[in-house]
Amino acid sequence: MAKSILIIDDDEDILEILNIVFQDSGFEVILSKVGLEADFISVLHPDIVLLDVRIGGSKKKGTDICKDLKANIHTRHMPVILFSAEHDLHTMASACEADSYVAKPFGIDSLLMQVQKQLS
């Protein structure tokens, strides 16, 4: 059975590229242009969450969603990878208890390796 990845980013071009990359790598891909609540993510039950820090049009930043996921008993086990061009991404990831982070712009191979590492 294919692993599922939830990708949350407000940039449609990034979503399109990542959709192709992860589908070609054998993942079931779930895409969202808006931030989702931890309870809804729990229902989707992805194996991993790839989460942008800044999500235009959403009430919460990616770091807030990450905190909610890690505080929720049903979702705290899901690996969360933050990705962003923020200069203090390491600090942000640590503060929200993200499992990892990837700085934008990122290489596709390094992103895939980071996802595989979190799933192993």
C-alpha positions, 0 to 999 in steps of 0.5 A, a space after each residue: 500500500 502506498 504511503 500518503 503525503 499531505 502537502 499544504 502550500 498556497 503556491 499552486 505551482 509548488 503544489 503541482 510540481 510536488 504532486 507530480 514528484 511524489 506521485 512518480 515516487 509512489 506516494 498517494 498525494 493529498 493537496 491543500 492550498 489552505 491550512 487545515 485543522 488538526 482534527 481534519 488532518 486526523 480524518 485524512 490520516 496521512 503518513 506524513 505532512 509537508 507544511 509551508 510556514 506561510 499559507 496565504 488566506 489561512 487563519 493559521 500559519 504553518 507553525 500553528 498547524 504544526 503545534 496543533 498536530 503535535 498537541 493532538 493525541 490522534 496526530 502527534 505521531 505524524 511526521 511534519 516537515 516544515 518548508 519555507 524561505 524564512 531565515 529562521 526556519 530551524 528555530 520555527 521548526 524546533 518551536 512547533 516540534 516539527 520533525 524536520 524542515 527544508 528551506 526553500 528553494 529546495 532540491 527535489 532529491 533532497 526533499 524526497 530524501 528528507 521525506 523518506 528519512 522521516 518515514 523510515 
